[in-house]
């Protein structure tokens, strides 16, 4: 009986450690992106914005929720299958492109390249979602709000780029 208890505690600790690790790595990518967005609030105020542009303060809370859902989705895939490597490689690949977008748009002021980057990000996310679906359907569904937000962000990126040819 004691061996079973020790084994269950070990399994539980391993599960919690992996969740914390995936949260930390996902938030690390968010932090790298945030470094590229240090002057985003000022830059966003200077831009000609489309009518559907949200207020600047909304981005932080939305991205925090999305990054949390993303990490939980990756954890669910890790838990559900031994053959999760490709799915997690794609997850981390799209996470890197996600962090890159902030630099391209807010630090380097490259509207066209930022739009190409977000299109690449969406393609990587779609493939990631398909692989997640094979391992854990809930994990794939947890990425749906992220896909919807990226679709909105792509439209916003394109519109801002078009409205601000001198800045982007």
PyMOL commands that place a pseudoatom at each C-alpha (Angstrom):
pseudoatom trace, name=CA, resn=UNK, resi=1, chain=A, elem=C, hetatm=0, pos=[0.000, 0.000, 0.000]
pseudoatom trace, name=CA, resn=UNK, resi=2, chain=A, elem=C, hetatm=0, pos=[2.829, 2.412, 0.852]
pseudoatom trace, name=CA, resn=UNK, resi=3, chain=A, elem=C, hetatm=0, pos=[4.517, 1.740, -2.510]
pseudoatom trace, name=CA, resn=UNK, resi=4, chain=A, elem=C, hetatm=0, pos=[1.305, 2.632, -4.323]
pseudoatom trace, name=CA, resn=UNK, resi=5, chain=A, elem=C, hetatm=0, pos=[0.997, 5.870, -2.364]
pseudoatom trace, name=CA, resn=UNK, resi=6, chain=A, elem=C, hetatm=0, pos=[4.622, 6.798, -3.060]
pseudoatom trace, name=CA, resn=UNK, resi=7, chain=A, elem=C, hetatm=0, pos=[4.157, 5.997, -6.750]
pseudoatom trace, name=CA, resn=UNK, resi=8, chain=A, elem=C, hetatm=0, pos=[1.013, 8.152, -6.964]
pseudoatom trace, name=CA, resn=UNK, resi=9, chain=A, elem=C, hetatm=0, pos=[2.760, 11.050, -5.234]
pseudoatom trace, name=CA, resn=UNK, resi=10, chain=A, elem=C, hetatm=0, pos=[5.704, 10.726, -7.637]
pseudoatom trace, name=CA, resn=UNK, resi=11, chain=A, elem=C, hetatm=0, pos=[3.364, 10.739, -10.635]
pseudoatom trace, name=CA, resn=UNK, resi=12, chain=A, elem=C, hetatm=0, pos=[1.469, 13.742, -9.267]
pseudoatom trace, name=CA, resn=UNK, resi=13, chain=A, elem=C, hetatm=0, pos=[4.691, 15.663, -8.607]
pseudoatom trace, name=CA, resn=UNK, resi=14, chain=A, elem=C, hetatm=0, pos=[5.907, 14.891, -12.129]
pseudoatom trace, name=CA, resn=UNK, resi=15, chain=A, elem=C, hetatm=0, pos=[2.596, 16.154, -13.564]
pseudoatom trace, name=CA, resn=UNK, resi=16, chain=A, elem=C, hetatm=0, pos=[2.717, 19.375, -11.543]
pseudoatom trace, name=CA, resn=UNK, resi=17, chain=A, elem=C, hetatm=0, pos=[6.385, 19.952, -12.389]
pseudoatom trace, name=CA, resn=UNK, resi=18, chain=A, elem=C, hetatm=0, pos=[5.703, 19.588, -16.103]
pseudoatom trace, name=CA, resn=UNK, resi=19, chain=A, elem=C, hetatm=0, pos=[2.735, 21.951, -15.943]
pseudoatom trace, name=CA, resn=UNK, resi=20, chain=A, elem=C, hetatm=0, pos=[4.866, 24.532, -14.139]
pseudoatom trace, name=CA, resn=UNK, resi=21, chain=A, elem=C, hetatm=0, pos=[7.677, 24.024, -16.664]
pseudoatom trace, name=CA, resn=UNK, resi=22, chain=A, elem=C, hetatm=0, pos=[5.350, 24.516, -19.635]
pseudoatom trace, name=CA, resn=UNK, resi=23, chain=A, elem=C, hetatm=0, pos=[3.819, 27.588, -18.011]
pseudoatom trace, name=CA, resn=UNK, resi=24, chain=A, elem=C, hetatm=0, pos=[7.302, 28.997, -17.349]
pseudoatom trace, name=CA, resn=UNK, resi=25, chain=A, elem=C, hetatm=0, pos=[8.522, 28.346, -20.912]
pseudoatom trace, name=CA, resn=UNK, resi=26, chain=A, elem=C, hetatm=0, pos=[5.355, 29.807, -22.407]
pseudoatom trace, name=CA, resn=UNK, resi=27, chain=A, elem=C, hetatm=0, pos=[5.570, 32.910, -20.214]
pseudoatom trace, name=CA, resn=UNK, resi=28, chain=A, elem=C, hetatm=0, pos=[9.278, 33.176, -21.073]
pseudoatom trace, name=CA, resn=UNK, resi=29, chain=A, elem=C, hetatm=0, pos=[8.325, 33.433, -24.760]
pseudoatom trace, name=CA, resn=UNK, resi=30, chain=A, elem=C, hetatm=0, pos=[5.717, 36.033, -23.762]
pseudoatom trace, name=CA, resn=UNK, resi=31, chain=A, elem=C, hetatm=0, pos=[8.421, 37.941, -21.892]
pseudoatom trace, name=CA, resn=UNK, resi=32, chain=A, elem=C, hetatm=0, pos=[10.764, 37.886, -24.891]
pseudoatom trace, name=CA, resn=UNK, resi=33, chain=A, elem=C, hetatm=0, pos=[7.950, 39.250, -27.027]
pseudoatom trace, name=CA, resn=UNK, resi=34, chain=A, elem=C, hetatm=0, pos=[7.172, 41.849, -24.378]
pseudoatom trace, name=CA, resn=UNK, resi=35, chain=A, elem=C, hetatm=0, pos=[10.767, 43.096, -24.528]
pseudoatom trace, name=CA, resn=UNK, resi=36, chain=A, elem=C, hetatm=0, pos=[10.167, 43.901, -28.177]
pseudoatom trace, name=CA, resn=UNK, resi=37, chain=A, elem=C, hetatm=0, pos=[6.976, 45.708, -27.188]
pseudoatom trace, name=CA, resn=UNK, resi=38, chain=A, elem=C, hetatm=0, pos=[8.451, 48.008, -24.553]
pseudoatom trace, name=CA, resn=UNK, resi=39, chain=A, elem=C, hetatm=0, pos=[7.375, 51.133, -26.419]
pseudoatom trace, name=CA, resn=UNK, resi=40, chain=A, elem=C, hetatm=0, pos=[4.170, 49.536, -27.794]
pseudoatom trace, name=CA, resn=UNK, resi=41, chain=A, elem=C, hetatm=0, pos=[1.815, 51.720, -25.749]
pseudoatom trace, name=CA, resn=UNK, resi=42, chain=A, elem=C, hetatm=0, pos=[3.364, 54.950, -27.046]
pseudoatom trace, name=CA, resn=UNK, resi=43, chain=A, elem=C, hetatm=0, pos=[3.700, 53.644, -30.596]
pseudoatom trace, name=CA, resn=UNK, resi=44, chain=A, elem=C, hetatm=0, pos=[0.092, 52.351, -30.620]
pseudoatom trace, name=CA, resn=UNK, resi=45, chain=A, elem=C, hetatm=0, pos=[-1.168, 55.820, -29.599]
pseudoatom trace, name=CA, resn=UNK, resi=46, chain=A, elem=C, hetatm=0, pos=[0.760, 57.424, -32.504]
pseudoatom trace, name=CA, resn=UNK, resi=47, chain=A, elem=C, hetatm=0, pos=[-0.742, 55.134, -35.122]
pseudoatom trace, name=CA, resn=UNK, resi=48, chain=A, elem=C, hetatm=0, pos=[-3.727, 55.744, -37.332]
pseudoatom trace, name=CA, resn=UNK, resi=49, chain=A, elem=C, hetatm=0, pos=[-6.007, 52.910, -36.185]
pseudoatom trace, name=CA, resn=UNK, resi=50, chain=A, elem=C, hetatm=0, pos=[-8.958, 51.220, -37.867]
pseudoatom trace, name=CA, resn=UNK, resi=51, chain=A, elem=C, hetatm=0, pos=[-12.386, 51.608, -36.236]
pseudoatom trace, name=CA, resn=UNK, resi=52, chain=A, elem=C, hetatm=0, pos=[-12.247, 48.024, -34.928]
pseudoatom trace, name=CA, resn=UNK, resi=53, chain=A, elem=C, hetatm=0, pos=[-8.951, 48.509, -33.045]
pseudoatom trace, name=CA, resn=UNK, resi=54, chain=A, elem=C, hetatm=0, pos=[-9.302, 47.705, -29.337]
pseudoatom trace, name=CA, resn=UNK, resi=55, chain=A, elem=C, hetatm=0, pos=[-7.907, 49.973, -26.640]
pseudoatom trace, name=CA, resn=UNK, resi=56, chain=A, elem=C, hetatm=0, pos=[-4.244, 49.321, -25.889]
pseudoatom trace, name=CA, resn=UNK, resi=57, chain=A, elem=C, hetatm=0, pos=[-4.899, 48.187, -22.302]
pseudoatom trace, name=CA, resn=UNK, resi=58, chain=A, elem=C, hetatm=0, pos=[-6.850, 45.149, -23.559]
pseudoatom trace, name=CA, resn=UNK, resi=59, chain=A, elem=C, hetatm=0, pos=[-3.847, 43.379, -25.088]
pseudoatom trace, name=CA, resn=UNK, resi=60, chain=A, elem=C, hetatm=0, pos=[-2.099, 42.468, -21.816]
pseudoatom trace, name=CA, resn=UNK, resi=61, chain=A, elem=C, hetatm=0, pos=[-5.032, 40.676, -20.172]
pseudoatom trace, name=CA, resn=UNK, resi=62, chain=A, elem=C, hetatm=0, pos=[-6.013, 38.898, -23.391]
pseudoatom trace, name=CA, resn=UNK, resi=63, chain=A, elem=C, hetatm=0, pos=[-2.492, 37.644, -24.042]
pseudoatom trace, name=CA, resn=UNK, resi=64, chain=A, elem=C, hetatm=0, pos=[-2.062, 36.543, -20.431]
pseudoatom trace, name=CA, resn=UNK, resi=65, chain=A, elem=C, hetatm=0, pos=[-5.197, 34.402, -20.683]
pseudoatom trace, name=CA, resn=UNK, resi=66, chain=A, elem=C, hetatm=0, pos=[-4.158, 33.030, -24.078]
pseudoatom trace, name=CA, resn=UNK, resi=67, chain=A, elem=C, hetatm=0, pos=[-0.647, 32.105, -22.944]
pseudoatom trace, name=CA, resn=UNK, resi=68, chain=A, elem=C, hetatm=0, pos=[-2.120, 30.303, -19.942]
pseudoatom trace, name=CA, resn=UNK, resi=69, chain=A, elem=C, hetatm=0, pos=[-4.517, 28.325, -22.150]
pseudoatom trace, name=CA, resn=UNK, resi=70, chain=A, elem=C, hetatm=0, pos=[-1.663, 27.519, -24.531]
pseudoatom trace, name=CA, resn=UNK, resi=71, chain=A, elem=C, hetatm=0, pos=[0.527, 26.110, -21.766]
pseudoatom trace, name=CA, resn=UNK, resi=72, chain=A, elem=C, hetatm=0, pos=[-2.338, 24.027, -20.361]
pseudoatom trace, name=CA, resn=UNK, resi=73, chain=A, elem=C, hetatm=0, pos=[-3.035, 22.674, -23.855]
pseudoatom trace, name=CA, resn=UNK, resi=74, chain=A, elem=C, hetatm=0, pos=[0.620, 21.664, -24.291]
pseudoatom trace, name=CA, resn=UNK, resi=75, chain=A, elem=C, hetatm=0, pos=[0.540, 19.992, -20.874]
pseudoatom trace, name=CA, resn=UNK, resi=76, chain=A, elem=C, hetatm=0, pos=[-2.567, 18.021, -21.806]
pseudoatom trace, name=CA, resn=UNK, resi=77, chain=A, elem=C, hetatm=0, pos=[-0.837, 16.759, -24.954]
pseudoatom trace, name=CA, resn=UNK, resi=78, chain=A, elem=C, hetatm=0, pos=[2.278, 15.853, -22.983]
pseudoatom trace, name=CA, resn=UNK, resi=79, chain=A, elem=C, hetatm=0, pos=[0.127, 13.910, -20.486]
pseudoatom trace, name=CA, resn=UNK, resi=80, chain=A, elem=C, hetatm=0, pos=[-2.001, 12.115, -23.045]
pseudoatom trace, name=CA, resn=UNK, resi=81, chain=A, elem=C, hetatm=0, pos=[0.544, 10.486, -25.319]
pseudoatom trace, name=CA, resn=UNK, resi=82, chain=A, elem=C, hetatm=0, pos=[4.069, 9.143, -25.423]
pseudoatom trace, name=CA, resn=UNK, resi=83, chain=A, elem=C, hetatm=0, pos=[4.256, 10.169, -29.110]
pseudoatom trace, name=CA, resn=UNK, resi=84, chain=A, elem=C, hetatm=0, pos=[3.808, 13.878, -28.423]
pseudoatom trace, name=CA, resn=UNK, resi=85, chain=A, elem=C, hetatm=0, pos=[7.251, 15.089, -29.526]
pseudoatom trace, name=CA, resn=UNK, resi=86, chain=A, elem=C, hetatm=0, pos=[6.287, 16.485, -32.952]
pseudoatom trace, name=CA, resn=UNK, resi=87, chain=A, elem=C, hetatm=0, pos=[3.204, 18.210, -31.527]
pseudoatom trace, name=CA, resn=UNK, resi=88, chain=A, elem=C, hetatm=0, pos=[5.295, 19.875, -28.818]
pseudoatom trace, name=CA, resn=UNK, resi=89, chain=A, elem=C, hetatm=0, pos=[8.059, 20.840, -31.277]
pseudoatom trace, name=CA, resn=UNK, resi=90, chain=A, elem=C, hetatm=0, pos=[5.415, 22.619, -33.351]
pseudoatom trace, name=CA, resn=UNK, resi=91, chain=A, elem=C, hetatm=0, pos=[3.986, 24.203, -30.209]
pseudoatom trace, name=CA, resn=UNK, resi=92, chain=A, elem=C, hetatm=0, pos=[7.375, 25.673, -29.305]
pseudoatom trace, name=CA, resn=UNK, resi=93, chain=A, elem=C, hetatm=0, pos=[8.006, 26.689, -32.936]
pseudoatom trace, name=CA, resn=UNK, resi=94, chain=A, elem=C, hetatm=0, pos=[4.820, 28.723, -33.085]
pseudoatom trace, name=CA, resn=UNK, resi=95, chain=A, elem=C, hetatm=0, pos=[5.662, 30.178, -29.667]
pseudoatom trace, name=CA, resn=UNK, resi=96, chain=A, elem=C, hetatm=0, pos=[9.003, 31.449, -31.045]
pseudoatom trace, name=CA, resn=UNK, resi=97, chain=A, elem=C, hetatm=0, pos=[7.292, 33.004, -34.082]
pseudoatom trace, name=CA, resn=UNK, resi=98, chain=A, elem=C, hetatm=0, pos=[4.751, 34.557, -31.716]
pseudoatom trace, name=CA, resn=UNK, resi=99, chain=A, elem=C, hetatm=0, pos=[7.555, 36.243, -29.741]
pseudoatom trace, name=CA, resn=UNK, resi=100, chain=A, elem=C, hetatm=0, pos=[9.227, 37.334, -32.979]
pseudoatom trace, name=CA, resn=UNK, resi=101, chain=A, elem=C, hetatm=0, pos=[6.099, 39.134, -34.204]
pseudoatom trace, name=CA, resn=UNK, resi=102, chain=A, elem=C, hetatm=0, pos=[6.268, 41.680, -31.365]
pseudoatom trace, name=CA, resn=UNK, resi=103, chain=A, elem=C, hetatm=0, pos=[9.828, 42.551, -32.318]
pseudoatom trace, name=CA, resn=UNK, resi=104, chain=A, elem=C, hetatm=0, pos=[9.027, 42.830, -36.021]
pseudoatom trace, name=CA, resn=UNK, resi=105, chain=A, elem=C, hetatm=0, pos=[6.024, 45.103, -35.474]
pseudoatom trace, name=CA, resn=UNK, resi=106, chain=A, elem=C, hetatm=0, pos=[6.822, 47.157, -32.358]
pseudoatom trace, name=CA, resn=UNK, resi=107, chain=A, elem=C, hetatm=0, pos=[10.636, 47.269, -32.274]
pseudoatom trace, name=CA, resn=UNK, resi=108, chain=A, elem=C, hetatm=0, pos=[11.577, 47.126, -35.956]
pseudoatom trace, name=CA, resn=UNK, resi=109, chain=A, elem=C, hetatm=0, pos=[8.441, 48.865, -37.371]
pseudoatom trace, name=CA, resn=UNK, resi=110, chain=A, elem=C, hetatm=0, pos=[8.077, 46.437, -40.257]
pseudoatom trace, name=CA, resn=UNK, resi=111, chain=A, elem=C, hetatm=0, pos=[4.352, 46.240, -41.047]
pseudoatom trace, name=CA, resn=UNK, resi=112, chain=A, elem=C, hetatm=0, pos=[4.610, 44.007, -44.123]
pseudoatom trace, name=CA, resn=UNK, resi=113, chain=A, elem=C, hetatm=0, pos=[7.072, 41.620, -42.492]
pseudoatom trace, name=CA, resn=UNK, resi=114, chain=A, elem=C, hetatm=0, pos=[4.923, 41.550, -39.340]
pseudoatom trace, name=CA, resn=UNK, resi=115, chain=A, elem=C, hetatm=0, pos=[1.923, 40.564, -41.464]
pseudoatom trace, name=CA, resn=UNK, resi=116, chain=A, elem=C, hetatm=0, pos=[3.929, 37.775, -43.127]
pseudoatom trace, name=CA, resn=UNK, resi=117, chain=A, elem=C, hetatm=0, pos=[5.102, 36.688, -39.678]
pseudoatom trace, name=CA, resn=UNK, resi=118, chain=A, elem=C, hetatm=0, pos=[1.566, 36.510, -38.297]
pseudoatom trace, name=CA, resn=UNK, resi=119, chain=A, elem=C, hetatm=0, pos=[0.434, 34.518, -41.346]
pseudoatom trace, name=CA, resn=UNK, resi=120, chain=A, elem=C, hetatm=0, pos=[3.279, 32.052, -40.712]
pseudoatom trace, name=CA, resn=UNK, resi=121, chain=A, elem=C, hetatm=0, pos=[2.263, 31.954, -37.050]
pseudoatom trace, name=CA, resn=UNK, resi=122, chain=A, elem=C, hetatm=0, pos=[-1.324, 31.118, -37.965]
pseudoatom trace, name=CA, resn=UNK, resi=123, chain=A, elem=C, hetatm=0, pos=[-0.185, 28.314, -40.288]
pseudoatom trace, name=CA, resn=UNK, resi=124, chain=A, elem=C, hetatm=0, pos=[2.038, 26.855, -37.563]
pseudoatom trace, name=CA, resn=UNK, resi=125, chain=A, elem=C, hetatm=0, pos=[-0.793, 27.141, -35.064]
pseudoatom trace, name=CA, resn=UNK, resi=126, chain=A, elem=C, hetatm=0, pos=[-3.236, 25.340, -37.371]
pseudoatom trace, name=CA, resn=UNK, resi=127, chain=A, elem=C, hetatm=0, pos=[-0.807, 22.432, -37.814]
pseudoatom trace, name=CA, resn=UNK, resi=128, chain=A, elem=C, hetatm=0, pos=[-0.180, 22.426, -34.061]
pseudoatom trace, name=CA, resn=UNK, resi=129, chain=A, elem=C, hetatm=0, pos=[-3.915, 22.287, -33.420]
pseudoatom trace, name=CA, resn=UNK, resi=130, chain=A, elem=C, hetatm=0, pos=[-4.315, 19.359, -35.834]
pseudoatom trace, name=CA, resn=UNK, resi=131, chain=A, elem=C, hetatm=0, pos=[-1.555, 17.438, -34.059]
pseudoatom trace, name=CA, resn=UNK, resi=132, chain=A, elem=C, hetatm=0, pos=[-2.949, 18.347, -30.651]
pseudoatom trace, name=CA, resn=UNK, resi=133, chain=A, elem=C, hetatm=0, pos=[-6.363, 17.077, -31.806]
pseudoatom trace, name=CA, resn=UNK, resi=134, chain=A, elem=C, hetatm=0, pos=[-4.826, 13.647, -32.496]
pseudoatom trace, name=CA, resn=UNK, resi=135, chain=A, elem=C, hetatm=0, pos=[-3.476, 13.477, -28.934]
pseudoatom trace, name=CA, resn=UNK, resi=136, chain=A, elem=C, hetatm=0, pos=[-6.073, 15.353, -26.913]
pseudoatom trace, name=CA, resn=UNK, resi=137, chain=A, elem=C, hetatm=0, pos=[-9.167, 17.048, -28.306]
pseudoatom trace, name=CA, resn=UNK, resi=138, chain=A, elem=C, hetatm=0, pos=[-9.545, 19.386, -25.327]
pseudoatom trace, name=CA, resn=UNK, resi=139, chain=A, elem=C, hetatm=0, pos=[-5.973, 20.600, -25.857]
pseudoatom trace, name=CA, resn=UNK, resi=140, chain=A, elem=C, hetatm=0, pos=[-6.773, 21.514, -29.459]
pseudoatom trace, name=CA, resn=UNK, resi=141, chain=A, elem=C, hetatm=0, pos=[-9.953, 23.302, -28.391]
pseudoatom trace, name=CA, resn=UNK, resi=142, chain=A, elem=C, hetatm=0, pos=[-8.030, 25.298, -25.783]
pseudoatom trace, name=CA, resn=UNK, resi=143, chain=A, elem=C, hetatm=0, pos=[-6.042, 26.777, -28.679]
pseudoatom trace, name=CA, resn=UNK, resi=144, chain=A, elem=C, hetatm=0, pos=[-9.176, 27.963, -30.490]
pseudoatom trace, name=CA, resn=UNK, resi=145, chain=A, elem=C, hetatm=0, pos=[-9.371, 31.335, -28.643]
pseudoatom trace, name=CA, resn=UNK, resi=146, chain=A, elem=C, hetatm=0, pos=[-5.723, 31.885, -29.613]
pseudoatom trace, name=CA, resn=UNK, resi=147, chain=A, elem=C, hetatm=0, pos=[-6.501, 31.170, -33.274]
pseudoatom trace, name=CA, resn=UNK, resi=148, chain=A, elem=C, hetatm=0, pos=[-9.461, 33.557, -33.169]
pseudoatom trace, name=CA, resn=UNK, resi=149, chain=A, elem=C, hetatm=0, pos=[-7.376, 36.296, -31.542]
pseudoatom trace, name=CA, resn=UNK, resi=150, chain=A, elem=C, hetatm=0, pos=[-4.584, 35.767, -34.086]
pseudoatom trace, name=CA, resn=UNK, resi=151, chain=A, elem=C, hetatm=0, pos=[-7.105, 36.100, -36.901]
pseudoatom trace, name=CA, resn=UNK, resi=152, chain=A, elem=C, hetatm=0, pos=[-8.255, 39.386, -35.414]
pseudoatom trace, name=CA, resn=UNK, resi=153, chain=A, elem=C, hetatm=0, pos=[-4.634, 40.459, -34.826]
pseudoatom trace, name=CA, resn=UNK, resi=154, chain=A, elem=C, hetatm=0, pos=[-3.757, 39.661, -38.455]
pseudoatom trace, name=CA, resn=UNK, resi=155, chain=A, elem=C, hetatm=0, pos=[-6.603, 41.872, -39.689]
pseudoatom trace, name=CA, resn=UNK, resi=156, chain=A, elem=C, hetatm=0, pos=[-5.501, 44.594, -37.277]
pseudoatom trace, name=CA, resn=UNK, resi=157, chain=A, elem=C, hetatm=0, pos=[-1.834, 44.247, -38.333]
pseudoatom trace, name=CA, resn=UNK, resi=158, chain=A, elem=C, hetatm=0, pos=[-2.797, 44.521, -42.014]
pseudoatom trace, name=CA, resn=UNK, resi=159, chain=A, elem=C, hetatm=0, pos=[-5.075, 47.516, -41.454]
pseudoatom trace, name=CA, resn=UNK, resi=160, chain=A, elem=C, hetatm=0, pos=[-2.557, 49.407, -39.330]
pseudoatom trace, name=CA, resn=UNK, resi=161, chain=A, elem=C, hetatm=0, pos=[0.188, 48.713, -41.859]
pseudoatom trace, name=CA, resn=UNK, resi=162, chain=A, elem=C, hetatm=0, pos=[-2.016, 50.057, -44.664]
pseudoatom trace, name=CA, resn=UNK, resi=163, chain=A, elem=C, hetatm=0, pos=[-3.099, 53.125, -42.669]
pseudoatom trace, name=CA, resn=UNK, resi=164, chain=A, elem=C, hetatm=0, pos=[0.451, 54.061, -41.618]
pseudoatom trace, name=CA, resn=UNK, resi=165, chain=A, elem=C, hetatm=0, pos=[2.748, 53.797, -44.662]
pseudoatom trace, name=CA, resn=UNK, resi=166, chain=A, elem=C, hetatm=0, pos=[5.192, 56.333, -43.243]
pseudoatom trace, name=CA, resn=UNK, resi=167, chain=A, elem=C, hetatm=0, pos=[5.633, 54.530, -39.929]
pseudoatom trace, name=CA, resn=UNK, resi=168, chain=A, elem=C, hetatm=0, pos=[5.449, 50.863, -40.910]
for i in range(1, 168): cmd.bond("trace and resi %d" % i, "trace and resi %d" % (i + 1))
show_as sticks, trace
zoom trace
